[in-house]
Amino acid sequence: MSGFWNVGMQSKKKIGLFSCVAFLIMVIYIFRLIPWRSYNHHGNVFEYDEYGDGDYDERARIDHARKHVPKWNYTKENIGIFIRPRHDWMPTPKPTKFVPQIVVKKNEELSFSPSLPLPKIEENFYKFLEQKDVICKQDKRLGFQHDGGYNVCFSPPFGLKKPCLVYSFGIGNDWNFDDAVSKIYGCRDLAFDPSLKDLKNHNRSNLITFQKIGLGGRNGINSKGWKMKTLSQHLIDEGHTKSIIDYLKFDVEYTEWKILANILSDNSLDNVKQIGFEMHTPEFLAKFKNKNNPKHATVDDYLKMVKLLKGLEKKNFRKFNHRRNPFCEYHVTYAVKTYFSCYELHYVNMNFVTSNYTIVEN
């Protein structure tokens, strides 16, 4: 009788042990079914980093969700009792509230009346240069972090993502910006500079092409014997009249004013999303070009420059950043003030932006 009792006790122990193991396996199985880590690691599901490059884009997130519809995916690696669904194929999480990354500012209205004295016009001009029309919360400087680099707005809907297209005029043997947009973001980069004597037309990489042609206010050969083209002619020759230009950059040593006059007179900026360029005042020429014949900007000079820059605003471009070039510092004789004759200016084309992407500053 005691032997029968012992056998029964052993059977109960075995059944209890088996039940515990089965329960533990069931708990592990359930926990592995739960997608603890979503494929979107950011709080804002409208921003999906498709290429792992820091460029979060709403369209990429939507395209990704359409490709990977919710379904169970049992792979070889998941065979067995711990089989589970792929987390990146789990149902799209419920969208959280989208937080715009572009802030529209309300700036002080500055007067540029021809009747104002030169010191006041000059003061207002430099205030105007340093006014930001919008704040881009994802603002990155690509290339050299000082002179030679340019700022790019990555706040949605802007950014650089394959297949992006960049036009870069004025290299000066500094390829850092061009290398950054091509190597980091995979953009096709068209580089131009007629001043580089030792370089011929070539492919710097599979994404960067170089041509010894300049950007100018008209087509033709300039006084230095360089071949120049307008932006619209470049777009025609490269087959990009209807293509989106993600970034247009030019550093052309005071020729920018003729270029601005030209591109504002046609529709060559319609498909350009961002612009970065360096502007120069006549003091730049006095310091670096005509040292023996220095010239200070007149009231008329400032009014012409302001008119061209405001022309960009009429095209709905808004400045999101600026940078003084410390090498262009100059002092005015009629006041204890220091200004800079070279500024990098960076603009976004707000025609690509809908109201849900912006916040209006109070």
C-alpha positions as CSV (number, residue, x, y, z in Angstrom):
1,M,0.0,0.0,0.0
2,S,2.8,2.3,0.9
3,G,4.6,1.5,-2.4
4,F,1.4,2.5,-4.4
5,W,1.2,5.8,-2.4
6,N,4.9,6.6,-3.2
7,V,4.3,6.0,-7.0
8,G,1.2,8.3,-6.9
9,M,3.2,11.1,-5.1
10,Q,6.0,10.8,-7.7
11,S,3.4,11.1,-10.6
12,K,1.9,14.2,-9.0
13,K,5.3,15.8,-8.7
14,K,6.0,15.1,-12.4
15,I,2.7,16.5,-13.4
16,G,3.3,19.6,-11.3
17,L,6.8,20.1,-12.7
18,F,5.4,19.7,-16.3
19,S,2.6,22.2,-15.6
20,C,5.2,24.7,-14.3
21,V,7.4,24.3,-17.4
22,A,4.3,24.6,-19.7
23,F,3.2,27.7,-17.9
24,L,6.7,29.3,-18.2
25,I,6.8,28.5,-21.9
26,M,3.4,30.0,-22.4
27,V,4.5,33.3,-20.6
28,I,7.6,33.5,-22.7
29,Y,5.7,32.9,-25.9
30,I,3.2,35.7,-25.1
31,F,5.9,38.1,-24.2
32,R,7.7,37.5,-27.5
33,L,4.5,38.3,-29.4
34,I,4.3,41.7,-27.9
35,P,6.2,44.3,-30.0
36,W,8.0,46.0,-27.2
37,R,10.2,48.0,-29.6
38,S,8.5,49.5,-32.6
39,Y,10.2,50.0,-36.0
40,N,9.7,53.7,-35.5
41,H,12.0,54.8,-32.6
42,H,10.8,58.4,-32.6
43,G,7.8,59.9,-30.7
44,N,6.5,61.4,-33.9
45,V,5.3,58.5,-36.2
46,F,5.1,60.9,-39.1
47,E,8.8,61.1,-39.2
48,Y,10.4,57.8,-40.3
49,D,14.1,57.6,-40.8
50,E,14.1,55.3,-43.9
51,Y,17.8,55.5,-44.6
52,G,19.2,55.7,-41.1
53,D,20.8,59.1,-41.9
54,G,18.8,61.4,-39.6
55,D,16.4,62.5,-42.3
56,Y,12.9,61.9,-41.1
57,D,10.3,62.2,-43.7
58,E,6.5,61.8,-43.7
59,R,6.3,60.3,-47.2
60,A,8.9,57.7,-46.4
61,R,7.0,56.6,-43.3
62,I,3.8,56.3,-45.3
63,D,5.5,54.4,-48.1
64,H,7.1,52.1,-45.6
65,A,3.7,51.4,-43.9
66,R,2.1,50.6,-47.3
67,K,4.8,48.1,-48.2
68,H,4.8,46.3,-44.9
69,V,1.1,45.7,-44.2
70,P,0.3,44.1,-40.9
71,K,0.8,40.3,-41.1
72,W,2.5,37.5,-39.3
73,N,5.9,36.5,-40.6
74,Y,7.4,33.2,-39.5
75,T,11.0,33.0,-40.6
76,K,13.5,30.2,-40.3
77,E,15.1,32.0,-37.4
78,N,11.7,32.0,-35.6
79,I,10.9,28.3,-36.1
80,G,10.1,26.4,-32.9
81,I,8.0,27.1,-29.9
82,F,9.3,30.7,-29.6
83,I,8.0,31.7,-33.1
84,R,6.9,35.3,-33.2
85,P,5.9,38.1,-35.7
86,R,8.4,40.5,-37.2
87,H,8.2,43.8,-35.3
88,D,8.7,45.9,-38.4
89,W,5.6,44.3,-39.9
90,M,3.4,45.0,-36.9
91,P,0.4,47.3,-37.4
92,T,1.2,51.0,-37.7
93,P,1.0,52.6,-34.3
94,K,-1.8,55.1,-33.8
95,P,-0.4,58.5,-35.0
96,T,0.5,60.9,-32.2
97,K,0.0,64.6,-32.5
98,F,2.3,66.0,-35.2
99,V,4.6,68.7,-33.9
100,P,5.6,71.2,-36.6
101,Q,9.4,71.9,-36.8
102,I,9.2,75.2,-38.7
103,V,8.4,78.4,-36.7
104,V,7.2,81.4,-38.7
105,K,8.5,84.6,-37.1
106,K,7.1,88.1,-37.0
107,N,10.0,90.5,-37.5
108,E,10.4,94.2,-37.0
109,E,9.6,96.3,-40.1
110,L,12.7,98.1,-41.1
111,S,12.6,101.3,-43.1
112,F,14.6,101.7,-46.3
113,S,13.4,105.1,-47.4
114,P,15.9,106.9,-49.8
115,S,15.5,110.0,-47.5
116,L,17.2,108.2,-44.6
117,P,20.8,109.1,-43.9
118,L,23.5,106.6,-44.9
119,P,24.3,105.5,-41.3
120,K,20.7,104.6,-40.6
121,I,20.3,102.8,-44.0
122,E,23.5,100.8,-43.3
123,E,22.3,99.9,-39.8
124,N,18.9,98.8,-41.0
125,F,20.6,96.8,-43.8
126,Y,22.6,94.7,-41.5
127,K,19.6,94.2,-39.1
128,F,17.7,93.0,-42.1
129,L,20.4,90.5,-43.0
130,E,20.3,89.0,-39.5
131,Q,16.6,88.7,-39.3
132,K,15.3,85.1,-39.5
133,D,12.0,84.8,-41.2
134,V,11.5,81.2,-40.0
135,I,13.2,79.0,-37.4
136,C,14.2,75.6,-38.7
137,K,14.4,73.4,-35.7
138,Q,16.5,70.8,-37.5
139,D,19.2,73.0,-39.0
140,K,22.4,71.3,-39.9
141,R,25.6,72.8,-41.3
142,L,27.2,70.5,-43.9
143,G,30.8,70.7,-45.1
144,F,33.3,72.8,-43.2
145,Q,31.8,74.1,-40.1
146,H,33.3,77.6,-40.8
147,D,33.8,79.4,-44.1
148,G,32.8,77.0,-46.9
149,G,30.1,75.1,-45.2
150,Y,26.3,75.7,-45.7
151,N,23.3,75.2,-43.6
152,V,20.5,72.9,-44.7
153,C,17.0,72.8,-43.1
154,F,16.0,69.2,-42.3
155,S,12.6,70.1,-40.7
156,P,9.8,68.4,-42.5
157,P,8.9,68.7,-45.4
158,F,12.6,69.7,-46.1
159,G,15.7,67.5,-46.0
160,L,18.0,65.5,-48.2
161,K,16.9,62.1,-49.2
162,K,17.6,59.9,-52.2
163,P,17.1,60.7,-55.0
164,C,18.0,64.3,-54.0
165,L,19.6,66.8,-56.4
166,V,22.1,69.6,-55.5
167,Y,23.5,72.3,-57.7
168,S,26.8,73.7,-56.3
169,F,28.4,76.8,-57.9
170,G,31.8,78.0,-56.7
171,I,34.0,75.2,-55.3
172,G,37.3,76.9,-54.7
173,N,39.0,73.5,-54.0
174,D,36.8,73.0,-51.0
175,W,34.7,69.8,-51.6
176,N,33.5,69.3,-48.1
177,F,29.9,70.4,-48.7
178,D,29.7,68.4,-52.0
179,D,31.2,65.3,-50.4
180,A,28.8,65.6,-47.4
181,V,25.6,65.8,-49.5
182,S,26.7,62.9,-51.7
183,K,28.4,60.5,-49.3
184,I,26.0,61.1,-46.3
185,Y,22.7,61.7,-48.0
186,G,23.2,60.1,-51.4
187,C,22.4,63.2,-53.4
188,R,23.5,63.7,-57.0
189,D,25.7,66.8,-56.9
190,L,26.4,69.0,-59.9
191,A,29.5,71.1,-59.2
192,F,30.6,74.1,-61.3
193,D,33.6,76.4,-61.1
194,P,35.4,78.1,-64.0
195,S,38.1,79.5,-61.8
196,L,39.9,76.3,-61.0
197,K,42.8,76.3,-63.5
198,D,44.1,72.8,-62.8
199,L,40.8,71.0,-63.0
200,K,39.1,69.7,-66.1
201,N,35.5,68.4,-66.5
202,H,35.4,65.1,-64.6
203,N,33.4,62.8,-62.3
204,R,34.7,63.3,-58.7
205,S,32.6,60.2,-57.7
206,N,29.7,58.3,-59.0
207,L,27.4,61.1,-57.6
208,I,29.5,64.2,-58.1
209,T,30.2,65.7,-61.6
210,F,32.3,68.7,-62.1
211,Q,32.1,71.2,-65.1
212,K,34.4,74.2,-65.7
213,I,31.4,76.5,-66.3
214,G,30.2,79.4,-64.1
215,L,26.9,80.8,-63.0
216,G,26.2,84.3,-64.2
217,G,23.6,86.9,-65.0
218,R,23.7,86.0,-68.7
219,N,25.1,83.4,-71.1
220,G,28.5,84.0,-72.7
221,I,32.2,84.4,-72.0
222,N,33.1,86.9,-69.3
223,S,36.0,89.3,-69.1
224,K,38.2,86.6,-67.6
225,G,37.5,84.2,-70.5
226,W,35.3,82.0,-68.4
227,K,32.2,80.3,-69.9
228,M,29.1,81.5,-68.0
229,K,25.5,80.4,-68.0
230,T,22.3,81.5,-66.3
231,L,20.6,79.1,-63.9
232,S,17.8,78.5,-66.4
233,Q,20.3,77.6,-69.1
234,H,22.1,75.2,-66.7
235,L,18.7,73.5,-65.9
236,I,17.9,73.3,-69.6
237,D,21.3,71.8,-70.5
238,E,21.2,69.3,-67.6
239,G,17.6,68.3,-68.4
240,H,16.3,69.5,-65.0
241,T,13.7,72.2,-66.0
242,K,11.0,70.2,-64.3
243,S,13.1,68.5,-61.6
244,I,13.0,69.3,-58.0
245,I,16.3,70.9,-56.9
246,D,16.7,70.1,-53.2
247,Y,19.5,72.6,-52.7
248,L,21.0,75.4,-54.7
249,K,24.3,76.8,-53.4
250,F,26.5,79.5,-55.0
251,D,29.5,81.4,-53.8
252,V,30.6,83.6,-56.7
253,E,32.5,86.6,-55.1
254,Y,30.1,89.5,-55.7
255,T,28.5,88.2,-58.9
256,E,25.6,87.1,-56.8
257,W,23.7,90.3,-57.4
258,K,23.6,89.9,-61.1
259,I,22.6,86.3,-60.6
260,L,19.8,87.2,-58.3
261,A,18.5,89.8,-60.7
262,N,18.4,87.1,-63.4
263,I,16.9,84.3,-61.5
264,L,14.2,86.6,-60.0
265,S,13.2,87.6,-63.6
266,D,12.4,84.1,-64.8
267,N,10.9,80.9,-63.3
268,S,14.2,79.1,-62.6
269,L,13.6,79.1,-58.8
270,D,10.1,77.6,-58.9
271,N,11.4,74.0,-58.3
272,V,14.2,75.0,-55.9
273,K,13.5,74.0,-52.3
274,Q,16.5,75.6,-50.5
275,I,19.1,78.2,-51.4
276,G,22.4,79.0,-49.7
277,F,24.7,81.7,-51.0
278,E,27.3,84.2,-49.9
279,M,26.5,87.8,-50.5
280,H,29.1,90.7,-50.6
281,T,28.9,94.4,-50.2
282,P,31.2,96.9,-52.0
283,E,33.4,96.9,-49.0
284,F,34.4,93.4,-49.9
285,L,35.8,94.6,-53.2
286,A,37.6,97.4,-51.4
287,K,39.3,94.9,-49.0
288,F,40.0,92.0,-51.3
289,K,39.9,93.2,-54.9
290,N,40.5,96.9,-55.3
291,K,42.7,97.8,-52.3
292,N,44.0,100.9,-53.9
293,N,40.5,102.2,-54.8
294,P,38.4,101.5,-51.7
295,K,34.6,102.1,-52.0
296,H,32.0,102.4,-49.3
297,A,28.4,101.3,-50.1
298,T,26.1,104.2,-50.8
299,V,22.4,104.6,-50.0
300,D,21.7,103.6,-53.6
301,D,23.8,100.4,-53.2
302,Y,22.0,99.4,-50.1
303,L,18.6,100.0,-51.6
304,K,19.5,97.9,-54.7
305,M,20.7,95.0,-52.5
306,V,17.6,95.1,-50.3
307,K,15.4,95.1,-53.4
308,L,17.0,92.0,-54.7
309,L,16.9,90.2,-51.3
310,K,13.2,91.2,-50.9
311,G,12.7,89.8,-54.4
312,L,13.4,86.3,-52.9
313,E,10.7,87.0,-50.3
314,K,8.2,87.8,-53.1
315,K,9.0,84.3,-54.5
316,N,8.0,83.0,-51.1
317,F,11.6,82.2,-49.9
318,R,12.2,82.8,-46.2
319,K,15.5,83.1,-44.5
320,F,16.2,80.5,-41.8
321,N,19.8,81.2,-41.1
322,H,22.7,83.6,-41.7
323,R,26.4,83.6,-40.9
324,R,28.9,86.5,-40.8
325,N,32.2,85.8,-42.5
326,P,34.8,87.0,-39.9
327,F,37.4,87.6,-42.6
328,C,35.2,90.4,-44.1
329,E,35.1,92.7,-41.0
330,Y,35.3,96.4,-41.7
331,H,34.9,99.6,-39.6
332,V,32.9,102.7,-40.4
333,T,34.5,106.1,-40.1
334,Y,31.5,108.0,-38.9
335,A,30.6,105.8,-35.9
336,V,32.3,103.3,-33.6
337,K,30.7,100.3,-35.3
338,T,31.9,97.2,-37.0
339,Y,30.1,95.4,-39.9
340,F,30.9,92.5,-42.1
341,S,30.9,92.7,-45.9
342,C,30.3,89.0,-46.4
343,Y,27.3,87.0,-45.2
344,E,26.1,83.5,-45.9
345,L,22.3,83.6,-46.3
346,H,20.1,80.4,-46.2
347,Y,16.5,80.3,-47.5
348,V,13.7,77.7,-47.7
349,N,11.0,77.9,-50.4
350,M,7.7,78.1,-48.5
351,N,5.8,77.1,-51.6
352,F,6.7,73.5,-50.6
353,V,5.2,74.0,-47.1
354,T,1.6,73.5,-46.1
355,S,0.2,75.2,-42.9
356,N,0.3,71.9,-40.9
357,Y,4.1,72.0,-41.0
358,T,4.4,75.5,-39.4
359,I,3.8,77.3,-36.1
360,V,3.2,81.0,-36.2
361,E,5.2,82.9,-33.5
362,N,3.2,85.1,-31.2
